[in-house]
Structure formats: structure tokens, C-alpha cells
Amino acid sequence: MTDGSLEGYAGCGRDAAQWDLRVAAARGETTPISPAGWLRIAARTLALAVLMLVFVPLHYAFRLFAYGSPFPMLFLRYAARVSGARVEVVGTHLKRDVFYVANHVSWIDILSLAGASGTAFVAKAELAQAPLVGWLASLNRTVFVKREHRMGVAEQINALKEALADNWSVTVFPEGTTTDGQSLLPFKTSMLSVLEPPPPGVLVQPVLLDYGAVAEWIGWIGEEGGLNNAKRVLARKGSFRLRIHFLEPFSPEDFRGRKAISLEARRRIEEALCDALGKPLRDFAHDVPPIRYQGQGKAATPAPEPFQ
């Protein structure tokens, strides 16, 4: 049985068997996990449970006396580390009155970005119903939205405005899905409607989440289920680097409407991602029906970079 880790990639190039497992996962097939991989999953799951037992009571105790508890941020920071991420912050993030716009690769993004900045997020409404995950998201004051709920757009925009006033920072992933770290989808602009007109003093700060070559393994793409992706990531031996690049912020007042704001944020993220990869971006290979994106090829088509 093959381990769900990338052991053996660093320094020795591509491993066809591991890449075959990655492509199979994107097709929706279950990734086999070795006994050592299961031990890592169990150890990391136990560590996450201990973090919850420590930080959740502290959060509720703090809320008895004051608002703005720091414990969700601390929990998410350490949860990212337990999951294998070694976060390196590049640049300076604004701490309040900021709308972060980021690319999206994995559920690790949320742990790491919130752990580094304390930001709240905009998430699909379905996440609110997910056992445990929905509850944890609510602790971090997540704003849940329904893409198909057109009649409620004004209500959702108001919720975002309240979140900006309440949390000081809110993050959106305007691609609408996770990718492979080598691509960048067109940005959906509906949730940038909160910036029409911009709330006074609020800036937009583009953010690049750069996993390097390991993004090929970490990315949650294609038909893969969330449980399989979590198992693959938690079974992985060792740690991986995640660089969070907080790019130069800009005023949304300098751009005419959410489409122009979206294009400017995407331009900056694409430029930074190309610099990080050292090459142009490639087309995303997978269809994403909920956001009406048609892939440019089959999941197995892109040639993988050597994992690290």
C-alpha cells in the first residue's frame, strides 16, 4: 500500500507512482494510505483535538468579559502548523479596514491566513451545515453566502459590510473554488459588490498563497472529495512551506466598480504568482460547473513539477 506522502520527491525529481495517485485523486478515486500514514493522521487529529480542548473554552471565557477574542486566530495558527504548514509571511498586512483578495488552493489556506492575520472569511453557505467545520468557521465569524440566492444579494452585501466593521478584515477567494497552485481562474465579482461604493477608509490588499511545487499535492481539485484530500494532506510525512505574500494594497476608490477592482487584484496576484513560479501560469485542467468554468484539458494532461 502506498503512502499518501511525498517522501522521496525532494532532490530526486518526479515520482510517476505518486503522480499517478495524485491524478487518480482528482478523478475522485480514494488514495491508499500506508500504516505510517494512518499513524500520522491519528497523531495530527489528536493534536487538533487537544488544541480545540484548550482554545475553545478560553474563547468562550474571554467572551464573557470582552469582544474580539484572540483565541480563534491562535487555534487556527497552530492547527495549520499541526497539519504540516510552515507559514512564512512576506510583506506587511493591514490589520484593519481591509478587504483581502486571495487565490485559493486548499482548506489549509483558511487556517494559515486566519492564523497569520486574524481575518474572517466569506464562505459558501453549505459550509455552515458541515459537522464541526461549520461550527469552527462560525467561531471565526465567517460570513456565509449562497451563490444561487440572487434575491438575497443585498442582504449578503450588508452582512459583508457588517463583517468589515466588526472584524476589521475580511477575506474573499474570488476564484470560487480551489486550484492547483499553477493556475489562476477568472475572478467572480459578486462579493466585491460590498465595495460599490467602497466603505470609507477601506483598502483592498491582494494576497498570494504560494505553496511552491508541493501545491500539486496539496491542491483540492477535480472530483476529489474533501475527506480524501484531508487524509492525503494529514498523512504526508514532514512539513511543507507556505509563503503568504501580502501584496501592495490599493484604494478601491481609484477604480470604477467591482469589475475594475477585481481585474486589478487579479493582475497583481497573477504577476506575483508568475514571479514565484518562475514561469507563466498554465490553464486549469478541470471543469468547475458551479462557477461556470470549463477546463482546458483533462486532469491528467498537465505535466507535474517535481514535488518538494
C-alpha positions in Angstrom: 0.0 0.0 0.0 1.4 3.4 -1.0 1.8 6.2 1.5 -0.1 9.5 0.9 3.1 11.4 1.4 5.6 12.9 -1.0 8.6 11.2 0.6 11.3 10.7 -2.0 10.5 13.7 -4.2 12.9 16.3 -2.8 16.1 16.3 -4.7 15.4 13.3 -6.9 12.8 14.6 -9.3 9.4 13.3 -10.3 7.9 10.0 -9.0 5.5 8.6 -11.5 3.7 6.4 -9.0 3.0 9.3 -6.7 1.8 11.5 -9.6 -0.5 8.7 -10.7 -2.0 8.7 -7.2 -2.5 12.5 -7.4 -4.2 12.3 -10.8 -6.4 9.4 -9.5 -7.5 11.5 -6.5 -8.5 14.3 -8.9 -10.7 11.7 -10.7 -12.4 11.0 -7.4 -10.6 7.8 -6.5 -9.7 7.1 -2.9 -6.0 7.5 -2.2 -4.5 4.4 -0.4 -2.7 5.3 2.9 0.1 3.3 4.4 0.2 2.2 8.1 2.7 5.0 8.8 0.4 7.4 7.0 -2.5 6.4 9.2 -0.4 6.9 12.3 0.4 10.5 11.1 -3.3 11.1 10.5 -4.1 9.8 14.0 -1.4 11.9 15.7 -2.4 15.1 13.9 -6.1 14.5 14.6 -5.3 14.1 18.2 -3.2 17.2 18.3 -6.1 19.2 16.7 -8.5 17.8 19.3 -6.2 19.0 22.1 -5.9 22.4 20.5 -9.7 22.6 20.5 -10.0 21.5 24.1 -7.6 24.3 25.1 -8.6 27.2 22.9 -12.4 26.8 22.6 -13.0 27.1 26.4 -10.6 30.1 26.5 -12.5 31.7 23.7 -15.9 31.4 25.4 -14.4 32.5 28.8 -12.9 35.6 27.1 -16.2 36.4 25.5 -17.8 36.7 29.0 -15.8 39.9 29.6 -14.9 41.3 26.2 -15.3 41.0 22.4 -12.7 40.3 19.8 -11.3 37.1 21.3 -7.7 36.3 20.1 -8.2 32.6 20.6 -9.8 31.6 17.2 -6.7 33.1 15.5 -4.3 31.3 17.8 -6.2 28.0 17.3 -6.1 28.3 13.5 -2.4 29.3 13.6 -1.5 26.2 15.5 -3.9 24.0 13.5 -2.1 25.0 10.3 1.2 24.0 11.9 -0.1 20.7 13.1 -1.4 20.0 9.6 2.1 20.4 8.2 2.2 24.1 7.1 5.2 26.2 7.9 3.9 29.6 7.2 6.2 32.4 6.1 4.7 35.9 5.9 6.1 38.1 3.1 5.2 41.8 3.2 3.1 43.6 5.7 -0.6 43.0 6.1 -3.1 45.8 7.0 -4.7 45.0 10.4 -8.0 46.8 10.0 -10.3 48.3 7.4 -9.0 45.9 4.8 -10.6 43.6 2.2 -8.1 40.7 1.4 -8.5 39.2 -2.1 -6.6 35.9 -2.3 -6.0 32.9 -4.6 -7.3 29.6 -3.3 -5.5 26.2 -3.2 -6.6 24.3 -0.1 -8.5 24.3 3.2 -5.0 24.9 4.6 -5.4 28.5 3.2 -8.0 29.3 5.7 -6.1 28.0 8.7 -2.9 29.7 7.7 -4.3 33.1 6.5 -6.5 33.5 9.6 -3.7 32.3 11.8 -1.4 35.0 10.3 -3.8 37.9 10.2 -6.9 37.2 12.2 -9.1 37.7 9.2 -12.7 36.5 8.8 -13.8 34.8 5.6 -16.6 34.7 3.1 -17.6 31.0 2.6 -20.3 29.0 0.8 -23.5 28.6 2.9 -23.1 24.8 2.7 -20.1 25.0 4.9 -22.3 26.3 7.8 -24.1 22.9 7.8 -20.9 20.8 7.9 -20.4 19.0 11.2 -17.7 20.6 13.3 -16.2 22.5 10.4 -19.2 24.8 10.2 -19.1 25.4 14.0 -15.4 26.2 13.9 -16.0 28.6 10.9 -18.6 30.4 12.9 -16.2 30.9 15.8 -14.0 32.9 13.4 -17.1 35.0 12.4 -17.3 33.6 8.8 -19.8 35.2 6.5 -21.8 32.5 4.8 -23.3 33.3 1.4 -25.3 31.5 -1.3 -24.2 32.0 -4.8 -27.6 30.9 -6.2 -29.6 33.1 -3.8 -29.9 36.1 -6.1 -32.8 37.6 -4.2 -30.6 37.8 -1.2 -27.6 39.6 -2.7 -28.3 42.9 -0.9 -28.6 41.0 2.4 -25.3 39.3 1.8 -23.6 42.6 0.9 -24.9 44.1 4.1 -23.5 41.1 6.0 -20.1 41.7 4.5 -20.2 45.4 5.4 -21.1 44.4 9.0 -18.2 41.9 9.0 -15.8 44.6 7.8 -16.9 46.9 10.6 -16.9 44.1 13.2 -13.8 42.1 12.2 -11.6 44.8 10.7 -10.6 42.4 7.9 -12.5 40.1 5.6 -11.1 37.7 3.0 -12.7 36.5 -0.2 -11.5 33.8 -2.6 -13.0 35.2 -5.8 -12.0 32.2 -8.0 -14.9 30.4 -6.4 -13.0 27.1 -6.0 -9.6 25.7 -5.2 -7.0 25.2 -7.9 -3.5 23.6 -8.3 -1.2 26.5 -7.4 -0.1 26.7 -11.0 -3.3 28.3 -12.4 -5.5 31.3 -11.6 -9.1 31.3 -12.6 -11.2 34.3 -13.6 -12.4 36.2 -10.5 -16.1 36.3 -9.7 -17.1 39.8 -8.7 -20.4 39.4 -6.9 -19.0 39.5 -3.4 -16.9 42.6 -4.3 -20.2 44.4 -4.6 -19.5 45.4 -1.0 -17.0 47.8 -2.5 -19.7 49.6 -4.6 -19.4 52.2 -3.2 -16.3 51.5 -1.0 -16.9 51.9 2.7 -14.9 54.9 4.0 -11.3 54.2 4.6 -11.4 50.5 3.5 -8.5 49.3 1.3 -8.1 46.2 -0.9 -5.0 44.1 -0.3 -4.3 41.3 -2.8 -2.8 38.1 -1.2 -0.8 35.4 -2.9 -0.8 31.9 -1.2 2.3 30.2 -2.6 2.9 26.5 -1.7 5.7 26.1 -4.3 5.9 22.8 -6.0 4.0 21.0 -3.2 0.9 22.8 -4.3 0.5 20.0 -6.9 -0.1 17.6 -4.0 -1.9 19.9 -1.5 -4.4 21.3 -4.0 -8.0 20.1 -3.7 -9.1 19.9 -7.3 -11.2 17.9 -9.7 -13.6 15.3 -8.4 -11.7 14.6 -5.2 -13.8 14.5 -2.0 -12.9 16.7 1.0 -12.3 13.7 3.2 -9.8 12.1 0.8 -8.0 15.4 0.4 -7.7 15.8 4.2 -6.4 12.3 4.6 -3.8 12.9 1.9 -2.6 16.1 3.5 -2.6 14.8 7.1 -0.9 11.5 6.0 2.0 13.4 4.4 5.4 12.9 6.1 7.0 16.1 7.4 6.1 19.7 6.7 5.7 22.0 3.8 6.4 25.7 3.2 3.5 28.1 2.6 4.5 31.7 1.8 1.8 34.2 2.3 2.6 37.3 0.2 0.7 40.3 1.3 0.9 42.5 -1.8 0.7 46.3 -2.0 -2.8 47.5 -1.0 -4.8 49.9 -3.1 -7.8 52.1 -2.7 -11.0 50.8 -4.4 -11.9 54.4 -4.9 -9.3 54.6 -7.6 -11.1 52.0 -9.7 -14.6 52.3 -11.3 -16.7 49.5 -9.9 -16.2 45.9 -8.7 -15.1 44.6 -12.1 -12.2 47.0 -12.3 -11.3 46.3 -8.7 -11.3 42.6 -9.4 -9.2 42.9 -12.5 -6.6 45.0 -10.6 -6.4 42.5 -7.7 -6.1 39.5 -10.1 -3.4 41.3 -12.1 -1.3 41.8 -9.0 -1.8 38.2 -7.8 -1.0 36.8 -11.2 2.1 38.8 -11.5 3.3 37.7 -8.1 2.4 34.0 -8.8 4.3 34.1 -12.1 7.3 35.5 -10.2 7.1 32.8 -7.5 6.8 30.0 -10.1 9.4 31.5 -12.4 7.2 30.7 -15.4 3.8 31.7 -16.9 0.7 30.2 -15.4 -1.0 27.3 -17.1 -4.7 26.7 -17.9 -6.6 24.9 -15.2 -7.5 21.4 -16.5 -10.7 20.8 -14.6 -14.3 21.8 -15.3 -16.0 23.7 -12.4 -19.7 23.7 -13.1 -20.8 25.8 -10.1 -18.8 28.7 -11.2 -19.3 28.0 -15.0 -15.7 27.4 -15.7 -14.8 24.9 -18.5 -11.3 23.4 -18.1 -8.8 23.5 -20.9 -8.0 19.8 -20.8 -8.2 16.6 -18.8 -7.0 16.2 -15.3 -4.0 14.0 -16.3 -2.8 16.5 -19.0 -0.6 18.9 -17.1 2.9 17.7 -16.6 3.7 17.8 -12.9 6.7 19.7 -11.4 9.0 17.8 -9.0 7.3 17.8 -5.6 9.3 19.1 -2.6 
